[in-house]
Amino acid sequence: MQPTVTADLAARPVEAERPLLSYRDEATGERVDLTAQQVGQWAARSAGLLRDGCGLGPGSRVAVLLPPHWRTAAVLLGAWASGLAVSFRPRATAGLAVLEPGGDRPFDAVFVTPERQDDWLEDVPDAPHRYLVGTGPGRLDDVPLGWLDWSAEVLRHGDGAPDHTAIHPSDPATADGTTYGQWGALAQEFATMLDLRAGDRLLVDAAETEQPLKWLLAPLSAGASVVISANLDPARRDAVVVAEQVTRVL
């Protein structure tokens, strides 16, 4: 995970029209394909929202309660490009006490799906800046008082490379204190475990793999592209592999 992540994505030596990140919902037929440049642009918009919209920067903390999704990638990459510490909370932790170093410190922003925000099992952290992030196409129809629709707010910010933020490998990238350097090393180690290489295309079952180290950081560190499949029927997995020209399955 590099501090200059948005610039790195925009400069990747890949075919201009080749998707770096594809999202497909097998239940609704929704599909989104993003090139490396487009992923970088969405990350830049997200960074602008955090920096200019929320006034956050290095030392700020954000909580992310989102599934594998192209919008989640934008939220995470934007936060890391801004030097923020992220607390990523998968759906599997619903109803469980989340203990992490510095857990008594307040968060500056929180990102959650409408489904998890309404789930009585979830202990959604409070924060001055609260965003609902939908997983369907378009904007949300109903946004509760005190919340904002990320899909609408992020478009208020430009998609050019954000102002340079000095980030050091020893700076915390996650709220538990794991540093940017440590996450970068972990991503490379996991990519090696999967034998991921530049040009590979990784299929991710969104219901089975929530940890962004696996579905986002590892493939990006290896120069691989990602296909996130929501509501994937195991009986159709082989067909998806063929259709998407997948070379690795997570």
N, C-alpha and C positions, 0 to 999 in steps of 0.2 A: 504494500500500500504506500504509494508515493505522495508526498505533500502537494506536488504539482499535478494531481490526478486529472483535472480537467484539461490541462494543456497536453498531458501525455496522451489522453484518449484522442484528442483532436489531431495529434501528429502521428498516430499509429500508421505504420506502413501496411495497410490492408486495402483491399479493393473498395473504392468509394461507395459502391452500392451494396456491399456485402454486409448483412446484419451482424452486429456484435452481440446484440441482445434481442431475443425474440420472446414474446409472451403470447401464449395461446390458451384460451379457455375452452376445453373440450365440450363443456355443457352448453355454452352460449354461442360458440363459433367466433368469439372475439379474437382478434389477432393484432398484435403491434410488433413491428420490426423496426429496430433502431440501429443505425450505423454507429461506428465509434464516434464520429463527429456529433451525431445527434445525442448520444448518451452524454458526451461532454457538455453539450449545450443545456440539457436538462439539469445536469449537475451544477452548471454555472448559475442557472436560474434559481435553483434551490439554495446555493451558497449566497446569492444576492438576497433572497428572502430572509435567511438567517442573519446575515450581516447588516443589511440596510433596513429590512423590515422589522427585525427583532432587536437589532443592536448587539448581536452576540459576536464573540470572538474567542481566541484561545483562552482556556480556563472555564468557558461556559459548558454546561451539561445539558444534554437532550436525551429524552426517553423515546424509544422507537418501538411501537407495538404493531408491527406490520408483517404480512406474509411475504414470501418470495414474489416479487412483482417488479415491473419496470419502474413504477413510481417509487417503490422502496429503494431501488438502486439509486435513483436520483436523490432521494432524501439522504441516504447514507453517504454517497460520494460528495454531495454538497456540504454535509456536516464535516466530513474529514478534510475536504479542501479548505475549510474555514478554521481548522485546528480545534474543533470541538471534541469533547469526550462524550461518547455515545453509550447509553445503556440500552442494549438490544434485548427485548423480552419476547421470546417465542410464545405461541399460543399454548404450548405444552405447560407453561408455567402458570396458567390461569388457576386461581384458587390457592396458589402456593406463596409462601412468604419469600420475597426476593431479597436475599442478603448479599451485599457487596460492600467492599471498603468505601467509606464515605457515603453510605446509604442514607445517613441522616441529613445530608446536604440537599437542599431543594434543587429541582430541575428548572432550567430556564425556558424550555420548550418541550412539548410532548406531541407525538404524532401517532395516531391510532385509527384503525378502521371503524366505521360506524357500528359494525357488528360487535366488536370488542368493547367499544365505548358503552354499548347498551347491555353488555353481558354482566349479570349480577355477580358472577364468579371473579370478574376482573377487578383488580385494585389498580385502576389507572392513576398514575402519579399526577399531582396537580402541578401547574406551571403557569407563569404569566402569559405565555403564548401557547395556545392550544389549537391544533389542526386535525381535522378529520381528513383521512386519505381514502378515497374510494378505490375499489378494485375493478369497477366496471367502466365502460366508456363514458366520456363526458363528465360533466360536473354533477354534484350531489343535488337532489331535489329538496331535501329538508336538512337544514343545518341548525342544531339547537343553539339557543342563546349562550354566549360565552365561548363559542367555537367558531372557527373559520374553515372554509373549504380550501384545502391545499391546492387543488387543481385550478381554482380561480386566482388565489393569491400569488401563486408562483409565476403566473403569466404577467404580473406587474413588473417583473424584473428581467433585465436583459440576458441574452444567452451568450454574450461574449465572455472571454476568460476573465474571471474575477480579479480584483486587485491582489497583488502578491501578499500572501500571509506567511510570515516566517514560521515554519514548523520544523522542529528538530526530532530526530529519531527517538530521543528520550522523553518526548512529550506524551502525555496520556491520550490514547485514541479511544479508549473505552472507560466507562465510569469505574471499573474495577481496578484501574491503574495500569492495565496492559498498554505498552507504549506503541507508537507507530512502527518503530523498528522491530519490536517483537511480533506484531501482527503481520508485518511484511515477511518475516522469516517463517511464521506459521503458514502463511498462504503458500509460500514456495514449497514448504515441506509437504503440504497436503496435495499440491499439484503434482509433486514427484510421486507421491503414493498412488495417485490416480493415473500416472504416466501421461499427464496432460502435456501437450506440446503446442507450439504455435501452429495455427491452422486447424486444430481439433475443434469439434463441435460437441458440446456437452449437453445431454438431456437431463433436466432436473424435474422430478416429480414434486410439485409445490407442497403437496400434503405430507411428504415424507422427509423433506429436507428444509428446515427453517433457518439454520445457522448461516449467516452471510459469508462466513469464512469459506464455506463449502461451495455455495452456489454463485458467489460473486467475486470474492477476493482471490481465491485460488485460480479460477480460470482466467481472470484478468492478468494475474501475475505471470501466467504461462503464455499469454497471447492467444488464448482459445476463445471461441464464441460460446454463447449460452442460449439454450432453448428452455424456457420455464413453461411447464405444462400444468395448468390447473384442472382439477376434476378429471384427472387421467384415469381411464379405465385400463387396468393391467392387461386386459385381453387385447387392447389396441396399441399397446406400447410398441410392439414390433413394427406396426404400420407407421407410427409416428417416427420411429428411428429411420425408416426408409424414406419417408416423405421429407424429412428435415436434413437428410444426409448426415445423421449423427454418427460420430466416431467413438464417443465415450458416453456411458450411462452412469449417473450417480445413484 
